[in-house]
Amino acid sequence: MNKKIHSVIVKRTDTIKEVMHSLDKSALGIALVVSDNGKLEGVVNDGDIRRAMLKGKELDHPISGVMNIKPITASQDTSVQVLLKLMLEKGIKQIPIISSEGTLIDLSLLSELMSIPLSNPDITQKEIEVVMQVLSTTYLSIGPKIREFEDKVASFSGMRHAVAVNSGTSALHLCIRSLDIKDGDEVITTPFSFISSANCMLFERAVPVFVDIDKDTLCIDVKKIKEKITSKTKAILPVHVFGHSCQMDEIMKIAKENNLAVIEDACEAIGAEFKNKKVGSFGDAGVFAFYPNKQITTAEGGIIVTNSEKIASLCRSMRNQGRDEDGGWLAHKRLGYNYRMSELSAALGVVQMDRITEILNKRQSVADQYASRLKNIDGIKIPYVASEVKMSWFVYVVRLDKQKYDAKDRDMALQKLKSKGVACSNYFAPIHLQPFYKEQFGYKMGDFPVTESISELTIALPFYNNLNEPEVDYICENLKSVLASLSK
């Protein structure tokens, strides 16, 4: 028997006051009324007691007149999945486990059963079938599914070319190389991103030049870009953070005035739009990524989209060990890499692209559910979406109010949420404060104050296509409870 429940086992003759003491002591939210022979006679929770007292029951009234004599129970062989389904559907947090004779055996707690992951790919039978079909062919690499996937992404993005590779990081690297960005060149980008958006420059010994972010959109602050342009600046690499587009009209204007290339890091933003134009289609090249936590997945993978034949041709060659498309297997025209996407990944991507409207709509629905539950909770700032932006939801990141909480509070909130079965994380840790960047470039706290202050207070909540409403309720209720405990 769960040791925790001994403190909430009461007798039918116990008074309301005595049971209230048991409830307060256990913090389980329920008292179990058990007979002398161990049989469950009923249950009582805080709500039952409140209703009884509103009806005039005194504190010395026996609990037998308050208890629920027909509680939801389960047998010892009830699966975890069934218990969870019952709790979420009925909105309860505990289910007594009893024998066939009605003897109390245990108490199943939602907080101990619940395990909500941070992300969860949406794979249907169709994806499985198409991947199995590829396994029955001789093409596991460099086959027809790669081209089919590329064509679908190019068409969706409104671009002439798409080049599929094995990761978003690889795609960014190839963009840097195809634009001849090299040793000593500078590329302007943001410190608030996944580290690949800066590392891709270091692969070619170019220098990432960071610009702080806008406090609302969390994207690069366009008002601060010009002051970072030097004679060494060769490109701007804006990151569409969390699926929210950067202010691309201003970025393209600055780039044109200064003869700079633009590489859009849209790894988190496939389907997002700025002023009715899809991200990835503004610059010289754009990059999408397909890790399992992204909007669509190829398990591992990324893709470059561009209208430039030159960039597309170079990227196709470099992803395939420097071979030209019309060259032999052992003819390597330039330095290249094994950045190829497998046919299995491409096949998965083909079906995911066929479903992309459905997938993006699902994610919007989950974001709407979060917003409706969290928008009025004191101390939380929900994600901002600019009026000219169509969001493509990658993650759902809330921020704590800096007037009420600090970084230690945020870290404690993460810890407490995880203890309740809610996976969560801090998105993002500033790139410039990563150990390697501090050592290499001498960055320190205070260099990018907006990035730093926001990074200290972010909480990424579970977010994926099929996150259901009872799970969203559970997450939001626990977030609210955790923050209330931190405010005391």
SVG drawing of the C-alpha trace seen along z (x, -y; Angstrom):
<svg xmlns="http://www.w3.org/2000/svg" viewBox="-28 -52 68 62">
<polyline fill="none" stroke="black" stroke-width="0.4" points="0.0,0.0 1.2,-3.5 2.7,-4.7 1.3,-8.2 -2.3,-7.1 -2.0,-5.9 -2.4,-9.5 -5.7,-9.9 -7.4,-6.7 -10.2,-7.7 -13.2,-6.1 -16.8,-7.0 -17.2,-8.2 -14.4,-10.7 -15.5,-14.3 -15.3,-16.8 -12.6,-18.6 -10.5,-15.5 -10.7,-14.7 -9.8,-18.3 -6.6,-17.8 -5.9,-14.6 -6.4,-16.3 -4.1,-19.2 -1.4,-16.8 -1.3,-14.6 -1.7,-17.3 -3.2,-14.5 -6.5,-16.3 -8.6,-13.2 -9.5,-11.2 -10.5,-7.5 -13.2,-6.3 -12.3,-2.7 -14.2,-0.2 -12.6,1.9 -12.3,4.8 -10.4,2.7 -13.2,2.1 -13.5,-1.3 -16.8,-2.9 -16.4,-6.3 -14.1,-9.2 -14.0,-12.8 -12.3,-15.8 -12.0,-19.5 -14.9,-20.3 -17.2,-17.8 -16.4,-19.4 -16.9,-23.0 -20.3,-22.1 -21.3,-20.4 -20.3,-23.4 -22.2,-25.7 -25.2,-23.6 -24.8,-24.1 -22.8,-21.0 -20.7,-21.7 -17.1,-20.7 -18.0,-17.9 -20.4,-16.3 -19.4,-12.8 -17.8,-12.4 -20.2,-9.6 -22.8,-12.3 -20.5,-14.1 -18.6,-11.3 -19.2,-10.3 -20.4,-6.6 -20.1,-5.9 -16.5,-7.1 -14.8,-6.2 -12.5,-3.2 -10.3,-0.8 -9.0,2.7 -5.4,3.6 -5.0,4.8 -6.2,1.6 -3.6,0.3 -1.9,-3.1 -3.3,-4.2 -6.9,-3.5 -6.3,-5.2 -4.9,-8.3 -7.8,-8.4 -10.3,-8.2 -8.7,-10.9 -8.3,-13.3 -11.8,-12.7 -13.4,-13.0 -11.2,-15.8 -10.1,-13.9 -6.6,-13.6 -6.9,-10.4 -8.5,-6.9 -8.7,-4.4 -7.6,-0.9 -9.7,1.8 -10.0,5.6 -13.0,7.5 -14.3,7.7 -14.0,3.9 -10.9,3.9 -8.7,0.8 -5.4,1.7 -3.8,-1.5 -4.4,-5.0 -3.5,-6.0 -2.3,-9.6 -2.5,-11.6 0.8,-13.4 2.6,-10.1 1.1,-8.6 1.2,-11.7 4.2,-12.1 3.7,-14.7 6.7,-15.0 8.1,-18.3 7.4,-17.2 6.0,-14.2 6.1,-13.7 2.8,-13.1 3.3,-9.9 0.4,-8.2 0.0,-4.8 0.5,-6.5 4.1,-7.6 4.8,-4.1 3.6,-2.6 5.6,-4.9 8.8,-4.3 8.2,-0.5 7.7,-0.8 11.1,-2.4 12.7,0.4 11.4,2.8 13.3,1.0 17.0,0.8 17.0,-3.0 17.8,-3.8 19.9,-6.8 20.0,-9.1 16.6,-7.9 13.3,-9.4 11.9,-10.3 14.5,-13.0 13.4,-14.8 9.8,-14.4 10.3,-15.8 12.4,-18.7 9.7,-19.5 7.0,-19.6 9.0,-21.9 10.0,-24.2 6.4,-24.5 5.1,-25.1 7.7,-27.8 7.2,-29.5 10.8,-28.9 12.4,-27.4 14.9,-25.1 15.1,-23.0 18.1,-20.9 17.5,-18.3 20.2,-17.5 20.7,-15.6 20.1,-18.5 19.3,-22.1 22.8,-22.7 24.2,-21.1 21.9,-23.3 23.1,-26.5 26.7,-25.5 26.2,-24.9 24.5,-28.3 27.5,-29.9 29.9,-28.1 27.8,-28.7 27.9,-32.4 31.7,-32.3 31.7,-33.5 35.1,-32.7 37.9,-33.4 37.5,-36.8 34.2,-37.6 31.4,-38.8 27.7,-37.7 25.2,-39.5 22.8,-37.3 21.1,-36.9 22.4,-35.5 18.9,-34.2 18.7,-31.0 19.8,-27.4 23.6,-27.4 23.7,-26.2 22.8,-29.6 26.1,-30.9 28.2,-27.7 27.6,-27.4 29.8,-30.5 32.6,-29.2 32.8,-26.1 34.3,-28.5 36.2,-30.7 33.8,-33.5 32.7,-35.6 29.1,-35.8 28.3,-39.4 25.5,-39.4 22.6,-41.9 20.3,-42.0 16.6,-41.0 13.3,-42.8 11.7,-42.3 8.3,-41.3 9.0,-39.2 12.3,-37.7 13.7,-38.1 16.7,-40.2 16.1,-43.9 16.2,-45.5 16.9,-48.9 20.2,-47.7 21.5,-46.0 23.1,-49.0 25.4,-49.9 27.0,-46.5 27.8,-46.6 31.5,-47.0 33.7,-46.6 33.9,-42.9 30.2,-42.2 29.1,-39.9 25.6,-38.7 22.7,-38.9 21.3,-35.7 18.0,-36.4 16.4,-33.7 12.6,-33.3 12.5,-32.4 9.9,-29.9 8.1,-30.2 7.6,-34.0 8.9,-35.9 11.6,-38.6 10.8,-42.0 11.9,-40.9 11.0,-44.1 13.4,-46.1 16.1,-43.4 16.0,-43.2 16.1,-46.9 19.3,-47.1 20.8,-44.2 20.2,-45.9 21.5,-49.2 24.8,-47.6 25.1,-44.9 24.7,-42.0 23.5,-38.5 20.6,-37.2 20.3,-33.7 17.0,-33.0 17.2,-30.6 13.6,-29.4 14.5,-26.0 11.7,-26.6 9.3,-28.3 8.1,-26.4 4.7,-27.8 5.2,-31.1 4.5,-34.3 5.4,-38.0 3.0,-40.2 1.4,-37.3 4.8,-36.0 6.3,-32.8 9.5,-32.9 12.5,-31.4 11.5,-33.1 12.8,-36.6 16.6,-36.1 19.2,-34.6 18.5,-31.3 16.3,-30.0 16.7,-26.9 14.0,-24.6 14.8,-21.8 12.9,-18.6 14.1,-17.3 11.3,-15.3 10.3,-18.3 9.7,-20.5 6.4,-21.2 7.1,-18.4 9.8,-15.8 12.0,-13.6 13.5,-12.1 16.7,-14.0 16.9,-16.5 17.0,-19.9 16.5,-21.7 17.7,-24.8 15.3,-26.8 16.5,-29.3 15.7,-31.0 19.4,-31.0 20.5,-28.2 24.1,-28.8 23.4,-28.4 21.2,-25.3 23.9,-23.7 26.7,-24.3 24.6,-23.0 23.7,-19.8 27.3,-19.2 28.7,-19.9 26.1,-17.8 27.3,-14.9 31.1,-14.9 31.6,-17.7 30.3,-15.6 28.6,-17.4 25.2,-16.0 26.5,-14.9 29.9,-13.7 31.0,-10.2 30.9,-8.7 34.6,-9.1 34.8,-12.6 34.9,-15.3 35.0,-18.8 35.1,-20.7 35.4,-20.1 32.2,-18.5 30.6,-16.6 28.3,-13.7 25.3,-15.8 22.8,-13.7 19.3,-13.0 18.3,-9.3 15.4,-8.0 13.7,-6.9 13.8,-10.4 12.6,-11.9 9.7,-9.4 8.7,-10.4 8.9,-14.1 6.8,-13.5 3.8,-12.4 4.4,-15.1 4.4,-17.7 1.1,-16.3 -0.3,-16.8 1.3,-20.2 -1.9,-22.2 -3.5,-19.8 -0.4,-19.8 0.0,-23.6 -3.7,-23.9 -3.4,-21.3 -0.5,-23.3 -2.4,-26.6 -5.3,-24.9 -2.9,-23.8 -1.5,-27.3 -5.0,-28.8 -5.8,-26.4 -2.7,-27.6 -3.4,-31.2 -7.0,-31.0 -6.0,-29.4 -2.8,-31.4 -3.6,-34.9 -5.1,-36.1 -2.8,-34.5 -0.8,-37.1 2.9,-36.8 2.9,-35.1 3.5,-36.6 2.2,-34.5 3.9,-34.6 3.4,-37.8 2.4,-37.6 2.8,-40.7 -0.1,-41.8 1.7,-41.3 2.9,-37.8 1.3,-34.5 2.8,-32.3 4.0,-28.7 4.1,-27.3 7.4,-25.5 7.2,-25.6 5.1,-27.4 7.3,-29.5 5.9,-31.7 7.8,-34.3 7.7,-35.0 7.1,-38.6 10.5,-40.0 8.8,-42.2 7.7,-39.1 10.2,-36.4 13.9,-35.9 16.1,-33.3 16.1,-31.1 12.3,-31.2 12.2,-30.1 14.6,-27.2 12.5,-26.2 9.4,-26.3 11.0,-24.0 12.0,-21.6 8.6,-21.5 6.8,-21.1 9.0,-18.1 8.3,-16.5 4.6,-16.6 5.2,-14.9 5.3,-18.0 8.4,-18.1 9.6,-21.7 12.8,-23.6 14.4,-27.0 14.4,-28.3 17.0,-29.6 20.2,-29.9 22.1,-32.8 24.7,-31.7 27.2,-34.4 27.2,-33.0 28.0,-29.4 31.4,-28.4 33.1,-28.2 31.8,-31.6 32.9,-33.2 36.4,-31.7 36.7,-32.4 35.3,-35.9 35.4,-37.2 31.6,-37.7 30.2,-38.4 26.9,-39.1 25.6,-42.5 26.7,-42.3 23.1,-41.6 20.8,-42.6 17.5,-41.9 18.5,-38.4 19.9,-37.8 16.9,-39.1 14.4,-37.1 16.5,-33.9 16.4,-33.9 12.6,-33.8 11.4,-31.6 9.6,-28.3 8.9,-26.1 5.8,-24.0 4.9,-20.7 3.9,-21.4 3.0,-19.0 0.2,-18.3 -1.9,-15.9 -1.6,-17.4 -5.1,-17.2 -7.3,-19.6 -7.2,-17.6 -3.4,-17.5 -3.3,-21.3 -5.6,-21.8 -3.2,-19.7 -0.2,-21.6 -1.8,-25.0 -3.2,-24.1 0.1,-22.9 2.0,-25.9 -0.5,-28.2 0.0,-26.2 3.8,-26.3 3.9,-30.0 1.5,-30.6 3.9,-28.6 6.8,-30.7 5.0,-33.9 4.5,-33.0"/>
</svg>
